[in-house]
Amino acid sequence: MNRRSAAPIALLAALLLASPLALLARADGNQLAIAPTADQATISKMVYGALSDSRLAYRPRPADQALSEDIFRRFLEALDGNKQFFTAADVARFEPYRDRMGDAVREGDPSAAFAMFGVYRERVDQRVDFARALLKKDFDFTGSERWEYDRKDAPWAADEAALDALWRKSVMNDWLRLKIAGKQPDEIRKTLDKRYQQIARSVSELKGEDVFALFLNAYTASVDPHTDYLDPRSAENFNQQMSLSLEGIGAQLQRQDDIVVIREIIPGGPASMDGTLKAGDRIVGVGQGKTGPVEDVIGWRIDDVVAKIRGTKGTQVKLQFIPAESGIDGEHRTVVLTRQRVQLAEQAAKSKTYTIPAQGNTPERLIGVIELPTFYQDFEGRRRNGNDYTSATRDVARLLAEFQAKGVHGVVLDLRNNGGGSLDEAVQLTGLFIDQGPVVQQRESGGRVQVYSDRTPGVAWDGPLAVLVNRGSASASEIFAGAMQDYGRALIIGETTFGKGTVQNMLDLDRWPAAGEGPRYGQIKLTIAQFFRADGGSTQNKGVVPDITYPVSVDANEFGESTYDNALPWTRIAAVPHARYGNFAPLVPRLQQMHAERIANDLEFQWWSEDVARYRAEAAKKYLSLNEADRRAERDRQEAQRKERQAIRKEKGLDLDPLADESDDGLAPSERDVVRDAAREKAAEKRPDPLQREAAAILANAIDLLEQDRALSAQILPKTASAVRWAE
């Protein structure tokens, strides 16, 4: 952008002065700084240095005109992606910033982004005031109006009158949902008034570091879809998610109105062991140690409250709370808890089994299923103690040993919606099922290719294996599924995966902190390489294509790597020699036929297919009718369908749906009773899962076919692959 570096600074300054600086005042009276802090300027320069360096970034990008325009567009989208707040005149007002954004990152000066945010705050306040004023009126729901909720590709509103028209329909939709849910007008007004006030409050609570992170991530997303800047708090949260552990009291919190409420007590944590706190209790004050002063945290952002409660293992925190059974003005009680390391077991690997009934001359089959939500690893724990640390592979190995003891005939590894995680875990997990060999190839920016291999002799499971995937299976999930397919080690079942074929690494910007100083700068999740399967093909954009396919629930143009406008293209490199345990191609047509015949009579699978088709049809419309009769008719149809399905389940002895009686209550998650909503979330985990059960049935079919047809078995599983025991 050197040719534009002489752009009139005076013009920028004039625009900054013309922006509504008074509206950058926060609710607590503090001002959002227009000029960046010294740390923010340093961070911006460091991040630009990393992402423009070919030795670090896989696809470095210089600060040219095209980059500036990308940053400008993405920052606008981050503020108002659905085009509900800005008018075309506002966007025209921002136009002088369009070709300066790259320089702003490189020079560490996000002033333009802060100015744009100032206008955004003003527009949010205006829209909220307008929406609240509408609640004093009545609405006519007998006409043919409709609310077009997807405005991503729509033009910017021409003026305030156009925005008024959009918001009137949005408020009408909110009102209609609550009305159909049985709420009375006074209750609807109260609920929506609080909801709209919360929109303005959430924006008013944003701090200077939030705006800066938003701006910097508009830049990182312009370089690569999977490169992110994480401020110190976000980096800490990311590392906790990867390790499935944190140091604190073991309570899941949720903000409701101005108060933080306990949503769930985590088993085994300090709060659980103490027994004083329970779900629904309201946290109103936090102090450090037994004698430290208690700070009133009513009205605080939830992340600020969490930061006060978390702390170093062995230290104490004092909580002031109002019991759930008391009113908001109930007596305050106090508890002192000692922080400990808490394991987040909800995201750990879990197992279950399915009994596939005998049919004809085929025996009953017991199929084990392992659900793996993420490829987690406690990196710090592994550095401290290589023999005892949280690891997806270690947990899966333990579950496989339990399956061995139960005598299961086959195992399904369920990776649906597993977005990835540790590359090392993907390699190690593959090693549980193959006896040494290359797992994935990694090509760095300079072209150097490194092969990651399983070097541990033996396997944890040598029996029949299937991998269940969907469009939400990404990155490490695709490495594992691709390796299982390349080796002919497992049947891949489900939908084509996400298509993320790049590798990220965490770059700590606080590598050399001053003595006694905590993190100041944060971290970059930086794309450093592209991975390729052992056969040389990439999963980038194309994903892993299953052997046995389920109906597509999400189109590739709606979700997945292919939706990113700057995603890397698919490519191929040379294959690396690897074993081939089997070739399921001759078996797939028969399995697909058996699958089709079975799901034709599988009510749950058919219902799922119908629901997916209806959801996709509704989503394609991108609007909702504002006619009450039409909406009630649709609601009644859905409720009748749920009741009919539940009655059929009872009649046929099928597993009941614990949410069959649930209907749309019109409420946002933060407006519901916290305890009941958490219980509903738990109940959802017990809903029938026809896709998982069908994967178990497909694997059982494969076992039966290979045991009954020795010639077919010899063709699919050559003797050279005797290390794998598919057929006895």
ZAMARGU-4260 file (C-alpha; in steps of 0.2 Angstrom, whole numbers, plus 5000, padded with zeros to 4 digits):
<rodrens>
0) 5000/5000/5000 | 5015/5012/4998 | 5006/5021/4984 | 4992/5025/4996 | 5003/5029/5011
5) 5002/5048/5008 | 4983/5047/5009 | 4977/5063/5018 | 4979/5060/5036 | 4969/5076/5039
10) 4954/5068/5031 | 4955/5053/5043 | 4957/5065/5058 | 4942/5075/5052 | 4931/5059/5050
15) 4937/5053/5068 | 4932/5070/5075 | 4915/5070/5066 | 4911/5052/5073 | 4900/5052/5089
20) 4914/5050/5101 | 4902/5054/5116 | 4893/5038/5111 | 4909/5028/5115 | 4906/5031/5133
25) 4903/5014/5142 | 4888/5012/5155 | 4901/5012/5169 | 4907/5030/5164 | 4923/5024/5157
30) 4928/5029/5139 | 4933/5018/5125 | 4950/5025/5119 | 4950/5031/5102 | 4969/5030/5100
35) 4976/5012/5102 | 4985/5008/5118 | 5004/5005/5117 | 5001/4987/5119 | 4988/4986/5105
40) 5000/4995/5094 | 5013/4983/5098 | 5001/4968/5096 | 4995/4974/5079 | 5013/4976/5073
45) 5018/4959/5079 | 5003/4950/5071 | 5006/4958/5055 | 5025/4953/5056 | 5020/4935/5058
50) 5007/4934/5045 | 5017/4943/5032 | 5032/4932/5035 | 5034/4917/5024 | 5044/4908/5037
55) 5029/4908/5049 | 5013/4909/5039 | 5008/4896/5026 | 5001/4909/5014 | 5008/4926/5019
60) 4999/4942/5013 | 5007/4959/5011 | 4997/4975/5016 | 4991/4980/4998 | 4975/4988/4992
65) 4966/4971/4990 | 4970/4966/5009 | 4964/4983/5015 | 4947/4981/5006 | 4946/4963/5013
70) 4949/4970/5031 | 4936/4984/5028 | 4923/4972/5022 | 4926/4959/5036 | 4926/4972/5050
75) 4909/4979/5043 | 4902/4961/5043 | 4908/4958/5061 | 4899/4974/5066 | 4883/4972/5056
80) 4884/4956/5046 | 4865/4955/5043 | 4864/4974/5039 | 4852/4979/5052 | 4860/4994/5059
85) 4870/5004/5046 | 4862/5013/5032 | 4870/5016/5015 | 4875/5033/5020 | 4884/5026/5035
90) 4894/5014/5024 | 4898/5029/5012 | 4904/5038/5027 | 4916/5024/5031 | 4923/5024/5013
95) 4939/5034/5016 | 4944/5020/5028 | 4943/5006/5015 | 4960/5008/5007 | 4969/5012/5024
100) 4965/4996/5034 | 4981/4987/5029 | 4992/5001/5034 | 4982/5002/5050 | 4987/4985/5055
105) 5005/4986/5050 | 5007/5003/5058 | 4997/4998/5074 | 4984/5011/5072 | 4966/5004/5073
110) 4958/5022/5075 | 4947/5019/5060 | 4940/5003/5067 | 4936/5012/5084 | 4927/5027/5074
115) 4917/5014/5064 | 4912/5006/5081 | 4907/5022/5088 | 4894/5024/5074 | 4889/5006/5077
120) 4885/5010/5095 | 4875/5025/5091 | 4865/5015/5078 | 4862/5001/5090 | 4855/5013/5103
125) 4844/5021/5090 | 4837/5004/5084 | 4834/4998/5102 | 4825/5014/5106 | 4814/5012/5090
130) 4810/4993/5094 | 4805/4997/5112 | 4794/5011/5106 | 4785/4999/5094 | 4780/4988/5109
135) 4768/5001/5115 | 4758/4998/5099 | 4747/4984/5093 | 4751/4973/5077 | 4740/4966/5064
140) 4745/4948/5060 | 4731/4945/5047 | 4740/4951/5032 | 4753/4944/5020 | 4768/4952/5027
145) 4784/4942/5030 | 4800/4944/5039 | 4815/4941/5028 | 4828/4937/5041 | 4843/4933/5030
150) 4850/4950/5024 | 4868/4945/5022 | 4867/4948/5003 | 4854/4962/5003 | 4859/4980/5000
155) 4862/4992/5014 | 4846/5000/5019 | 4844/5016/5010 | 4839/5027/5025 | 4832/5026/5043
160) 4815/5024/5036 | 4820/5008/5027 | 4828/5002/5043 | 4812/5006/5053 | 4803/4995/5041
165) 4815/4981/5043 | 4814/4982/5062 | 4796/4983/5063 | 4794/4966/5055 | 4808/4959/5066
170) 4798/4965/5081 | 4782/4958/5074 | 4791/4941/5072 | 4797/4941/5090 | 4780/4946/5096
175) 4771/4933/5086 | 4782/4919/5092 | 4778/4923/5110 | 4760/4925/5106 | 4759/4908/5098
180) 4768/4901/5113 | 4753/4907/5124 | 4760/4923/5131 | 4749/4938/5135 | 4752/4955/5128
185) 4758/4963/5145 | 4770/4948/5147 | 4776/4949/5129 | 4780/4968/5131 | 4790/4965/5147
190) 4800/4951/5139 | 4804/4960/5123 | 4808/4976/5131 | 4821/4967/5142 | 4827/4958/5127
195) 4830/4974/5117 | 4838/4983/5132 | 4850/4968/5133 | 4855/4971/5115 | 4861/4989/5119
200) 4868/4984/5136 | 4879/4970/5128 | 4886/4983/5115 | 4889/4996/5129 | 4899/4983/5139
205) 4911/4980/5125 | 4929/4987/5130 | 4943/4994/5120 | 4951/4977/5119 | 4935/4969/5112
210) 4935/4982/5098 | 4953/4979/5095 | 4951/4960/5094 | 4937/4962/5082 | 4947/4973/5071
215) 4963/4962/5072 | 4952/4946/5068 | 4945/4955/5052 | 4963/4956/5047 | 4968/4938/5051
220) 4952/4931/5043 | 4958/4941/5027 | 4974/4932/5027 | 4967/4914/5031 | 4950/4907/5036
225) 4957/4898/5051 | 4970/4911/5057 | 4964/4920/5073 | 4971/4932/5086 | 4967/4927/5104
230) 4969/4940/5118 | 4976/4933/5134 | 4959/4929/5141 | 4953/4920/5125 | 4970/4911/5124
235) 4967/4904/5141 | 4950/4898/5137 | 4956/4890/5121 | 4970/4881/5131 | 4957/4875/5144
240) 4946/4868/5130 | 4960/4859/5123 | 4965/4851/5139 | 4947/4848/5145 | 4952/4856/5162
245) 4953/4872/5171 | 4958/4878/5189 | 4943/4885/5198 | 4927/4879/5207 | 4919/4868/5195
250) 4903/4877/5190 | 4895/4882/5173 | 4889/4899/5174 | 4876/4909/5164 | 4871/4927/5164
255) 4853/4931/5166 | 4848/4949/5166 | 4861/4958/5176 | 4866/4943/5187 | 4877/4928/5184
260) 4868/4912/5188 | 4875/4894/5191 | 4869/4883/5177 | 4877/4867/5182 | 4888/4860/5196
265) 4902/4850/5188 | 4904/4833/5196 | 4920/4831/5206 | 4924/4849/5207 | 4926/4860/5223
270) 4908/4866/5222 | 4902/4849/5220 | 4912/4842/5234 | 4907/4856/5246 | 4889/4854/5242
275) 4883/4872/5247 | 4880/4879/5230 | 4868/4872/5217 | 4861/4875/5200 | 4850/4891/5200
280) 4860/4900/5214 | 4864/4918/5209 | 4882/4925/5211 | 4881/4943/5218 | 4899/4945/5225
285) 4916/4938/5223 | 4931/4940/5235 | 4949/4933/5236 | 4954/4922/5250 | 4944/4920/5267
290) 4947/4938/5272 | 4948/4948/5256 | 4934/4961/5252 | 4919/4955/5242 | 4916/4965/5226
295) 4898/4967/5220 | 4897/4959/5203 | 4879/4962/5198 | 4879/4970/5181 | 4896/4963/5177
300) 4900/4954/5160 | 4900/4936/5163 | 4918/4934/5157 | 4924/4947/5170 | 4915/4937/5184
305) 4922/4921/5178 | 4940/4929/5178 | 4937/4933/5197 | 4931/4916/5201 | 4945/4906/5192
310) 4962/4906/5199 | 4977/4896/5204 | 4975/4878/5211 | 4975/4879/5230 | 4970/4897/5232
315) 4953/4902/5240 | 4938/4912/5233 | 4924/4919/5243 | 4907/4919/5234 | 4892/4929/5240
320) 4876/4921/5233 | 4857/4921/5233 | 4850/4904/5234 | 4839/4898/5220 | 4823/4896/5230
325) 4824/4914/5237 | 4818/4929/5227 | 4830/4942/5219 | 4830/4951/5236 | 4833/4936/5246
330) 4846/4934/5260 | 4864/4934/5254 | 4874/4919/5259 | 4893/4916/5258 | 4904/4901/5254
335) 4923/4900/5253 | 4930/4887/5241 | 4947/4881/5237 | 4951/4881/5219 | 4956/4865/5211
340) 4960/4858/5194 | 4943/4853/5187 | 4941/4840/5173 | 4928/4845/5159 | 4921/4827/5157
345) 4907/4833/5146 | 4919/4834/5131 | 4928/4818/5134 | 4926/4802/5124 | 4911/4792/5129
350) 4905/4775/5125 | 4889/4765/5122 | 4884/4749/5114 | 4870/4743/5102 | 4864/4725/5101
355) 4860/4722/5083 | 4847/4708/5082 | 4850/4691/5073 | 4842/4690/5056 | 4840/4673/5047
360) 4856/4664/5049 | 4866/4679/5056 | 4869/4680/5074 | 4866/4694/5086 | 4880/4707/5086
365) 4886/4718/5100 | 4893/4734/5092 | 4902/4747/5103 | 4901/4765/5099 | 4914/4779/5105
370) 4908/4797/5104 | 4923/4808/5102 | 4918/4827/5102 | 4936/4834/5100 | 4954/4829/5098
375) 4959/4836/5115 | 4976/4835/5124 | 4983/4844/5140 | 4999/4850/5132 | 5005/4858/5148
380) 5001/4842/5158 | 5010/4831/5145 | 5025/4842/5147 | 5025/4841/5166 | 5021/4822/5167
385) 5022/4812/5151 | 5014/4797/5159 | 4998/4805/5166 | 4989/4819/5156 | 4972/4821/5148
390) 4972/4814/5130 | 4959/4809/5118 | 4969/4794/5112 | 4972/4788/5130 | 4953/4789/5134
395) 4949/4780/5118 | 4961/4766/5122 | 4954/4764/5139 | 4936/4762/5131 | 4943/4750/5118
400) 4950/4739/5132 | 4932/4740/5140 | 4925/4734/5124 | 4937/4720/5123 | 4932/4714/5140
405) 4913/4715/5135 | 4917/4705/5119 | 4910/4717/5106 | 4910/4712/5088 | 4914/4729/5081
410) 4917/4747/5085 | 4910/4763/5078 | 4920/4779/5081 | 4908/4793/5080 | 4916/4809/5074
415) 4901/4819/5070 | 4903/4838/5073 | 4921/4834/5079 | 4929/4850/5073 | 4947/4844/5076
420) 4960/4848/5089 | 4977/4841/5091 | 4986/4835/5076 | 4997/4824/5088 | 4981/4816/5094
425) 4975/4812/5077 | 4991/4803/5073 | 4991/4794/5090 | 4973/4789/5088 | 4976/4782/5071
430) 4990/4771/5079 | 4977/4762/5090 | 4970/4754/5074 | 4986/4752/5062 | 5002/4743/5066
435) 5014/4757/5062 | 5015/4768/5046 | 5013/4785/5039 | 4997/4794/5045 | 4997/4812/5037
440) 5009/4822/5027 | 5012/4841/5031 | 5018/4853/5018 | 5025/4869/5025 | 5025/4886/5016
445) 5043/4883/5008 | 5037/4867/5001 | 5046/4855/5013 | 5035/4840/5017 | 5035/4831/5033
450) 5027/4814/5036 | 5019/4810/5053 | 5019/4792/5057 | 5013/4780/5070 | 5029/4772/5077
455) 5021/4762/5091 | 5021/4743/5087 | 5004/4734/5089 | 4986/4740/5090 | 4973/4743/5103
460) 4959/4736/5092 | 4961/4724/5078 | 4943/4720/5075 | 4930/4727/5063 | 4929/4746/5063
465) 4918/4760/5056 | 4920/4779/5057 | 4904/4790/5057 | 4906/4808/5050 | 4896/4822/5045
470) 4899/4840/5038 | 4904/4846/5055 | 4919/4833/5055 | 4934/4844/5052 | 4953/4845/5052
475) 4960/4831/5064 | 4944/4821/5061 | 4947/4822/5043 | 4965/4816/5046 | 4960/4801/5055
480) 4945/4797/5044 | 4956/4799/5028 | 4970/4788/5036 | 4957/4774/5040 | 4951/4775/5022
485) 4968/4775/5014 | 4973/4760/5024 | 4957/4751/5021 | 4956/4749/5039 | 4938/4756/5042
490) 4922/4759/5033 | 4918/4778/5032 | 4899/4781/5035 | 4889/4797/5034 | 4891/4814/5025
495) 4906/4822/5016 | 4916/4831/5029 | 4920/4849/5031 | 4935/4850/5020 | 4948/4859/5031
500) 4965/4853/5026 | 4976/4866/5035 | 4987/4865/5050 | 4987/4878/5064 | 5000/4882/5078
505) 4999/4893/5093 | 5011/4907/5092 | 5013/4915/5109 | 5016/4934/5108 | 5021/4934/5127
510) 5036/4922/5124 | 5047/4933/5135 | 5036/4942/5148 | 5044/4953/5161 | 5047/4946/5178
515) 5031/4944/5188 | 5021/4950/5174 | 5006/4940/5167 | 5001/4938/5149 | 4999/4955/5140
520) 4999/4952/5121 | 4989/4935/5119 | 4992/4922/5105 | 4990/4919/5086 | 4982/4903/5080
525) 4992/4903/5064 | 4990/4892/5048 | 5008/4885/5046 | 5005/4871/5034 | 4993/4861/5023
530) 4990/4842/5027 | 4989/4828/5014 | 4983/4810/5016 | 4995/4796/5014 | 4988/4793/4997
535) 4994/4811/4992 | 4977/4819/4991 | 4971/4834/5002 | 4955/4835/5011 | 4955/4854/5008
540) 4939/4859/5001 | 4934/4841/4996 | 4934/4833/5013 | 4933/4815/5016 | 4919/4806/5005
545) 4911/4792/5014 | 4910/4774/5008 | 4892/4773/5014 | 4882/4789/5012 | 4868/4797/5022
550) 4856/4810/5015 | 4865/4827/5015 | 4859/4838/5029 | 4869/4853/5025 | 4874/4859/5007
555) 4892/4862/5004 | 4888/4880/4999 | 4880/4883/5016 | 4893/4876/5028 | 4911/4870/5026
560) 4928/4875/5019 | 4921/4878/5002 | 4910/4893/5009 | 4926/4903/5013 | 4930/4915/4999
565) 4949/4914/5002 | 4951/4895/5006 | 4965/4886/4999 | 4961/4876/4983 | 4962/4857/4983
570) 4978/4849/4977 | 4989/4834/4978 | 5006/4829/4982 | 5016/4812/4980 | 5009/4797/4990
575) 5019/4789/5003 | 5021/4770/5005 | 5008/4763/5017 | 5000/4746/5021 | 4983/4742/5014
580) 4973/4731/5026 | 4958/4730/5015 | 4948/4736/5000 | 4930/4738/5004 | 4925/4743/4986
585) 4917/4726/4982 | 4907/4726/4998 | 4900/4744/4997 | 4886/4740/4985 | 4879/4726/4995
590) 4880/4736/5011 | 4872/4751/5003 | 4858/4740/4997 | 4855/4733/5014 | 4856/4750/5021
595) 4843/4757/5009 | 4831/4742/5013 | 4833/4744/5032 | 4830/4763/5033 | 4815/4761/5022
600) 4807/4752/5037 | 4817/4762/5050 | 4804/4775/5057 | 4817/4786/5066 | 4829/4787/5051
605) 4814/4791/5040 | 4808/4804/5052 | 4826/4812/5053 | 4826/4812/5034 | 4809/4821/5033
610) 4815/4834/5046 | 4831/4837/5036 | 4822/4840/5020 | 4809/4851/5028 | 4823/4861/5037
615) 4832/4864/5021 | 4817/4869/5012 | 4812/4882/5025 | 4830/4888/5026 | 4831/4891/5008
620) 4816/4902/5009 | 4825/4914/5021 | 4809/4922/5027 | 4795/4919/5040 | 4777/4923/5037
625) 4770/4936/5049 | 4752/4929/5046 | 4746/4922/5063 | 4734/4909/5055 | 4749/4903/5044
630) 4761/4902/5059 | 4748/4893/5070 | 4744/4881/5057 | 4763/4876/5055 | 4765/4876/5074
635) 4750/4864/5076 | 4756/4853/5062 | 4773/4851/5071 | 4765/4848/5088 | 4753/4835/5080
640) 4768/4827/5071 | 4778/4826/5088 | 4763/4818/5097 | 4760/4806/5083 | 4778/4800/5082
645) 4779/4798/5101 | 4763/4787/5101 | 4770/4776/5087 | 4786/4774/5098 | 4776/4769/5113
650) 4766/4757/5102 | 4781/4749/5094 | 4792/4749/5110 | 4804/4761/5103 | 4815/4772/5113
655) 4805/4788/5118 | 4810/4805/5114 | 4812/4815/5130 | 4809/4831/5121 | 4793/4826/5112
660) 4782/4837/5122 | 4793/4852/5120 | 4787/4866/5109 | 4794/4883/5104 | 4792/4895/5119
665) 4797/4910/5110 | 4811/4914/5122 | 4830/4917/5120 | 4841/4905/5130 | 4845/4919/5143
670) 4827/4921/5146 | 4823/4904/5151 | 4823/4896/5168 | 4842/4891/5170 | 4839/4875/5179
675) 4825/4869/5168 | 4835/4874/5152 | 4850/4864/5158 | 4839/4849/5162 | 4832/4850/5144
680) 4849/4851/5137 | 4854/4835/5146 | 4838/4827/5140 | 4842/4831/5122 | 4858/4820/5124
685) 4846/4805/5127 | 4836/4807/5111 | 4835/4793/5099 | 4850/4793/5087 | 4845/4784/5071
690) 4861/4788/5062 | 4872/4781/5075 | 4862/4765/5077 | 4862/4763/5058 | 4881/4765/5057
695) 4881/4750/5070 | 4869/4740/5059 | 4880/4743/5044 | 4895/4737/5053 | 4886/4722/5059
700) 4881/4719/5040 | 4899/4720/5035 | 4905/4707/5048 | 4891/4695/5043 | 4895/4696/5025
705) 4913/4694/5027 | 4911/4679/5039 | 4898/4670/5027 | 4907/4673/5011 | 4925/4667/5013
710) 4929/4671/4994 | 4923/4689/4997 | 4933/4690/5013 | 4949/4685/5004 | 4946/4698/4991
715) 4942/4712/5003 | 4954/4707/5017 | 4970/4700/5009 | 4981/4689/5019 | 4995/4702/5020
720) 4983/4711/5031 | 4982/4698/5044 | 4986/4710/5058 | 4968/4716/5056 | 4954/4704/5062
725) 4938/4708/5053 | 4932/4691/5049 | 4935/4676/5061
</rodrens>
